[in-house]
């Protein structure tokens, strides 16, 4: 099934209906070719109200579906997605400019995420707690159950437009909740195709509603008291706005990072350079855990710089629909322009341009900077683009201190052959996860994924997301 036949109209899905008539329509263009590939219809504020009421009314229906049935529906969704993996991969590449080899991997991960969610639907277990630990509870016993919270608001970004929707909708439905989805406007075609697939797999028609639009649509969802949990993946500014208006509801945030990877003097430098090149520029660096800051021991910094340059210059930049392409485009030309400004500012401040640093439309060549100032945007902010900076250090404590000197704390990596050093670094870095003898950019979908500081609240991964999408209900039995 070609991507062009999968879907080319992204419409809001509200209360069991696909809406288009009378809604504002905008064209969807490919960031690589600038060709029009579809249309997107924005929801109205009346649509928002209808969708919120729809999922609110549906929450009891979804909660009453037996766990084995929810699991079967999610398995069916996974099977359908696997059958259409090439079509979905091509659609992501068309809409986002992400290389086909990466989008095929994203679809495979999405299939796995839905499978995992289906498995977890049957593991909503509680426990029994004897009362006689207290003198007053000699003749009592408590039983705990995991019960759905009700309505999940899922707000997703453009960079992994398929898998991140699956990471929210899959666990939410597995736990027995209804979902109101607001995907990123940049990748609405992918989201609409996935919602169609969910419905074909057996999701009750009102169990999921999807709204398309801008910030005002998201704010209306976040404010509404019919929503019980907000699961948001995106930037820090938007997350602060969400927290300020959400009111009395649980907020789960998977935010950004400026991930550090440490390369110590005893590391396998060739392997470290190869992995840093591969994971620093995939999806043009548009990943929260993309390799951004590489702290390299000064004794091997020059050697590593040349090794990394050689690996990076092997990467093929071009048409995202070609399986030969390693690096496609950024999401649009504005993003590419910002990246170029950050590169130029760093060079003016004293950084050495080792490789790259050129723009063509929405594409920027994979760029290596050597020793930019620690106050440069490419070091202290989230780049979200194809820039990697090499920063020499003398002592490991210095690398740890500089890696921690960030408002973010998502993931990090360390290359070393010293087990005691690896553990020292792992326990000292202020991050949600650290990869030993790997880069920051490594994630398996069943692991707990999330960060500390301004990198977020809560953890993704079906098992761990379900913990936040359910409540503990206690039933007490008092014996006579």
C-alpha positions in Angstrom: 0.0 0.0 0.0 1.7 3.2 -1.1 1.9 6.1 1.4 -0.1 8.3 -1.0 -3.0 5.8 -0.7 -2.7 5.5 3.1 -4.2 8.9 3.8 -3.8 12.4 2.4 -6.6 14.2 4.4 -6.0 14.8 8.1 -9.4 15.5 9.7 -10.4 15.8 13.4 -12.1 12.7 14.7 -14.8 13.7 17.1 -17.6 11.7 18.7 -17.4 9.0 16.1 -17.2 11.3 13.1 -14.5 12.5 10.8 -14.9 16.3 10.3 -14.0 18.5 7.4 -16.8 20.7 6.2 -16.6 24.3 7.5 -13.2 23.8 9.1 -10.1 25.8 8.3 -7.9 23.8 5.9 -4.2 24.1 5.4 -1.9 22.2 3.0 0.7 19.7 4.1 4.0 19.9 2.3 7.1 17.7 2.2 10.0 19.5 3.8 12.3 17.8 1.3 10.6 18.5 -2.0 8.2 21.3 -0.9 5.4 19.4 -2.8 1.9 19.4 -1.4 1.2 15.9 0.0 -2.2 16.5 1.6 -4.5 18.7 3.6 -5.1 19.2 7.3 -8.4 20.4 8.7 -8.3 22.3 12.0 -10.8 21.7 14.8 -13.1 24.4 16.0 -13.7 25.2 19.7 -17.1 23.6 19.3 -15.3 20.4 18.2 -13.1 20.6 21.3 -16.2 20.7 23.5 -17.8 17.8 21.7 -14.7 15.7 21.8 -14.2 16.3 25.6 -17.7 15.3 26.3 -17.4 12.3 24.0 -14.3 10.9 25.8 -15.8 11.7 29.2 -18.9 9.7 28.4 -16.8 6.9 26.9 -14.6 6.4 29.9 -17.0 4.0 31.7 -17.5 2.0 28.5 -13.8 1.5 28.1 -13.3 0.7 31.7 -15.8 -2.1 31.5 -14.1 -3.8 28.5 -12.4 -6.9 30.0 -8.6 -6.8 30.1 -8.3 -9.7 27.7 -10.4 -7.9 25.1 -8.4 -4.7 25.4 -5.3 -6.8 25.0 -6.7 -8.4 21.9 -7.6 -5.1 20.3 -4.1 -3.8 20.9 -2.6 -6.9 19.4 -4.8 -6.5 16.4 -3.6 -2.9 16.0 0.0 -4.1 16.2 -0.7 -6.7 13.5 -2.4 -4.2 11.2 0.5 -1.7 11.6 3.0 -4.5 10.9 1.1 -5.4 7.7 1.3 -1.7 6.6 4.8 -0.9 7.8 6.2 0.2 4.5 3.2 2.6 3.9 3.4 4.1 7.3 7.2 4.5 7.0 6.9 6.3 3.7 4.2 8.5 5.0 6.4 9.6 7.9 9.3 10.2 5.6 7.2 12.3 3.2 5.6 14.4 6.0 8.7 14.8 8.2 11.7 14.4 6.0 13.0 11.6 8.2 15.1 9.0 6.3 13.2 5.8 5.4 15.7 3.6 7.2 14.8 5.5 10.4 11.1 5.5 9.8 11.0 1.7 9.1 12.6 1.4 12.5 10.1 3.7 14.1 7.2 1.6 12.7 8.8 -1.6 14.0 9.2 0.0 17.4 5.6 1.2 17.3 4.4 -2.4 16.6 6.4 -3.5 19.6 5.0 -0.7 21.8 1.4 -1.7 20.9 2.3 -5.4 21.6 3.8 -4.5 24.9 0.8 -2.4 25.8 -1.5 -5.4 25.1 0.6 -7.6 27.3 0.5 -5.1 30.1 -3.4 -4.9 29.9 -3.4 -8.3 31.5 -1.0 -7.4 34.3 -3.0 -4.8 36.2 -2.4 -6.6 39.5 -2.8 -5.4 43.1 -1.9 -7.0 46.4 -3.4 -8.1 49.7 -2.3 -6.4 52.9 -3.0 -8.0 56.2 -4.3 -5.5 58.8 -2.8 -7.1 61.9 0.4 -5.1 61.5 -1.7 -2.6 63.5 -3.4 -3.5 66.8 -6.6 -2.0 65.4 -6.5 -4.2 62.3 -6.4 -7.7 63.8 -9.6 -8.7 62.0 -9.1 -6.8 58.8 -7.5 -7.3 55.4 -7.1 -4.9 52.5 -7.0 -5.6 48.8 -5.6 -3.1 46.3 -6.6 -2.9 42.6 -5.3 -0.8 39.7 -8.3 1.1 38.2 -8.3 3.5 35.2 -8.1 7.2 35.9 -10.7 8.0 33.3 -9.7 10.4 30.5 -6.1 10.8 29.2 -5.1 13.8 27.2 -2.3 12.8 24.8 -0.3 15.7 23.3 2.5 14.5 21.0 5.4 16.1 19.0 6.5 15.8 15.4 9.9 14.1 15.7 8.6 10.5 16.4 5.0 11.0 15.2 4.0 7.4 15.2 5.8 5.8 18.1 5.1 8.6 20.6 1.4 8.4 19.9 1.6 4.6 20.5 3.4 5.2 23.7 0.5 7.3 25.0 -2.6 5.7 23.4 -1.4 2.1 23.9 -0.9 2.2 27.7 -3.9 4.5 28.2 -6.2 2.0 26.5 -4.5 -1.0 28.1 -5.3 0.6 31.5 -9.0 1.1 30.5 -9.0 4.8 29.8 -10.5 6.9 27.0 -8.1 9.2 25.1 -8.3 12.7 23.6 -5.3 13.0 21.2 -3.8 16.2 19.9 -0.9 15.4 17.6 1.7 17.9 16.3 0.4 20.0 13.3 3.5 19.1 11.4 2.7 15.4 11.3 -1.1 15.2 11.3 -1.4 12.8 8.3 0.5 10.2 10.2 -1.6 10.7 13.3 -4.9 10.5 11.3 -3.8 7.3 9.6 -3.0 5.7 13.0 -6.4 6.7 14.5 -8.1 5.0 11.5 -6.0 1.9 12.2 -7.0 1.9 15.9 -10.7 2.1 15.0 -10.3 -0.7 12.4 -8.6 -2.8 15.2 -11.6 -2.5 17.4 -11.3 0.6 19.5 -14.8 1.7 20.4 -15.6 4.8 18.3 -15.8 7.2 21.2 -12.9 5.7 23.1 -10.5 7.9 21.1 -11.1 11.4 19.8 -8.5 13.4 17.9 -8.3 17.2 17.6 -6.0 19.1 15.1 -4.9 22.6 15.5 -2.7 25.0 17.4 -1.9 26.1 20.9 -5.4 27.3 21.7 -6.8 23.8 21.1 -4.2 22.2 23.4 -4.9 24.8 26.1 -8.6 24.1 26.0 -8.0 20.4 26.5 -5.5 20.9 29.3 -7.8 23.3 31.3 -10.8 21.0 31.2 -11.8 19.2 34.4 -13.1 16.2 32.4 -9.5 15.3 31.7 -7.8 13.3 34.5 -4.2 12.9 33.2 -2.2 15.0 30.7 0.6 13.1 29.0 2.7 15.6 27.0 5.9 15.3 25.0 7.4 18.5 23.9 9.3 21.6 25.0 9.9 23.3 28.3 8.1 26.5 27.5 4.9 24.6 26.6 5.2 22.3 29.6 5.4 25.3 32.0 2.2 26.7 30.3 0.5 23.3 30.8 1.4 23.2 34.5 0.2 26.7 35.0 -3.3 26.0 33.6 -3.9 22.3 34.2 -5.4 22.7 37.7 -6.0 19.6 39.9 -4.9 16.8 37.5 -1.9 14.7 37.1 0.7 15.9 34.5 3.2 13.6 32.9 6.0 15.5 31.0 8.6 14.0 28.6 10.6 17.0 27.7 13.9 17.9 26.1 17.6 17.4 26.8 21.1 18.4 25.6 22.5 14.9 26.1 26.1 14.4 27.1 28.3 11.4 26.2 31.7 11.0 27.9 34.6 9.4 26.0 37.4 8.5 28.5 41.0 8.0 27.4 40.8 4.2 27.7 37.7 3.9 25.5 37.5 2.1 22.2 37.7 5.3 20.2 36.7 3.9 16.9 33.6 2.3 18.3 32.7 5.5 20.2 33.1 7.6 17.1 31.0 5.3 15.0 28.1 5.2 17.5 28.3 9.0 18.1 28.0 9.6 14.4 25.2 7.2 14.0 23.2 8.5 17.0 24.0 12.2 16.8 22.5 12.8 13.4 19.6 10.3 13.0 16.4 12.2 12.2 18.7 15.3 11.7 19.4 15.3 15.5 15.7 15.9 16.2 15.6 13.6 19.2 15.5 14.5 22.9 18.4 12.1 23.6 20.4 12.8 20.4 24.1 13.0 21.1 24.8 16.7 21.5 27.8 17.2 23.9 30.7 14.8 23.7 33.2 15.3 26.6 36.5 13.7 25.4 39.6 13.2 27.5 42.2 15.7 26.3 44.8 13.0 25.8 42.6 11.5 23.0 40.6 14.5 21.9 42.5 15.2 18.7 42.4 11.6 17.7 38.7 11.2 18.4 37.9 14.4 16.5 39.5 13.0 13.3 37.7 9.6 13.8 34.4 11.3 14.3 34.9 13.5 11.3 35.7 10.5 9.1 32.5 8.7 10.4 30.3 11.7 9.9 31.5 12.4 6.4 30.4 8.9 5.5 26.8 9.8 6.2 24.7 10.3 3.1 22.5 13.4 3.1 19.6 13.4 0.7 16.1 12.2 -0.3 14.4 10.7 2.8 12.5 8.2 0.6 15.8 6.6 -0.4 17.1 3.7 1.7 20.6 4.9 1.0 20.0 8.2 2.9 21.3 8.5 6.5 20.3 12.2 7.1 17.2 13.8 5.7 15.8 17.2 6.5 14.8 19.1 9.6 11.0 19.6 10.0 11.1 22.9 8.1 13.3 25.7 6.8 12.8 27.8 9.9 14.3 25.0 12.0 17.2 24.8 9.6 17.8 28.5 9.8 17.9 28.5 13.6 20.5 25.7 13.4 22.7 27.7 11.1 22.4 30.8 13.3 23.6 28.7 16.3 26.5 27.3 14.3 27.6 30.7 13.1 27.3 32.2 16.6 29.5 29.4 18.0 32.2 29.9 15.4 32.2 33.6 16.1 32.7 32.8 19.8 35.7 30.7 19.1 34.5 27.2 18.2 36.3 25.3 15.4 34.1 24.1 12.6 35.4 20.5 11.9 32.8 19.4 9.4 29.4 20.5 7.9 27.9 23.9 8.7 26.0 24.3 5.4 22.3 24.6 4.7 20.2 23.6 1.7 16.5 24.3 2.2 15.3 22.4 5.2 18.5 20.3 5.3 21.7 21.1 7.3 24.8 19.0 6.7 25.9 17.0 9.8 28.0 19.5 11.8 30.9 18.9 14.2 32.1 21.8 16.4 35.3 21.6 18.5 35.5 23.3 21.9 32.7 25.8 21.6 32.3 28.1 24.7 30.3 26.5 27.5 27.8 29.4 27.3 27.1 28.8 23.6 23.6 27.7 22.7 25.0 24.5 21.1 26.3 23.5 24.6 23.8 24.8 27.1 20.5 24.6 25.2 18.7 21.8 23.3 20.0 21.9 19.7 17.3 19.5 18.3 19.3 19.5 15.1 22.4 18.0 13.4 25.1 19.5 15.6 27.5 17.6 17.8 30.1 19.5 19.9 33.4 18.0 21.2 34.5 19.4 24.5 37.9 18.2 25.9 38.4 17.6 29.7 41.4 16.7 31.9 39.9 14.9 34.8 36.7 12.8 34.9 35.3 14.9 37.8 35.5 17.9 35.4 33.5 16.0 32.8 30.9 15.0 35.3 30.5 18.5 36.6 30.1 20.0 33.2 27.7 17.3 32.1 25.6 18.1 35.1 25.8 21.8 34.6 22.5 21.8 32.6 18.9 22.5 33.2 18.2 19.2 31.6 18.8 15.6 32.7 17.3 13.0 30.3 20.0 10.5 29.3 23.8 10.3 29.0 26.5 7.9 27.8 30.0 6.9 28.9 32.7 5.0 27.0 35.3 3.4 29.2 36.9 0.0 29.9 37.0 0.7 33.7 34.1 -0.8 35.5 34.6 1.2 38.6 34.9 4.5 36.6 31.7 3.6 34.7 29.8 3.1 38.0 31.2 6.3 39.4 30.0 8.3 36.4 26.7 6.5 36.3 25.9 7.3 39.9 27.1 10.9 39.6 25.3 12.1 36.5 22.0 13.8 37.2 20.0 12.0 34.5 17.1 9.6 34.2 19.2 7.0 32.4 22.8 6.3 31.5 24.2 4.0 28.9 27.6 2.4 29.7 29.8 1.9 26.6 27.0 3.5 24.5 25.8 6.9 23.7 22.9 8.8 25.2 20.7 8.0 22.2 19.7 4.4 23.1 16.2 3.4 24.1 14.2 0.2 24.3 10.4 0.7 24.4 9.8 -1.6 27.4 12.3 0.3 29.6 11.4 3.3 31.9 12.2 6.4 29.8 12.2 9.9 31.3 14.3 12.5 32.9 15.0 14.7 35.9 15.2 18.5 36.3 13.7 20.2 33.2 13.6 17.0 31.3 10.3 15.9 32.7 8.1 14.2 35.2 7.1 10.6 35.1 8.3 7.7 32.9 7.3 6.3 29.5 7.3 2.6 28.6 3.9 0.8 28.7 4.4 -0.8 32.2 5.6 2.5 33.7 3.1 4.7 31.9 0.2 2.5 33.1 1.3 3.2 36.7 0.5 6.9 36.1 -2.6 6.2 34.1 -4.3 4.2 36.9 -5.2 4.8 40.5 -4.8 2.5 43.4 -8.2 1.4 44.8 -8.4 -0.3 48.1 -11.2 -2.6 49.3 -11.2 -3.5 53.0 -12.7 -6.6 54.5 -13.5 -6.6 58.2 -13.9 -10.0 59.6 -16.4 -10.6 62.4 
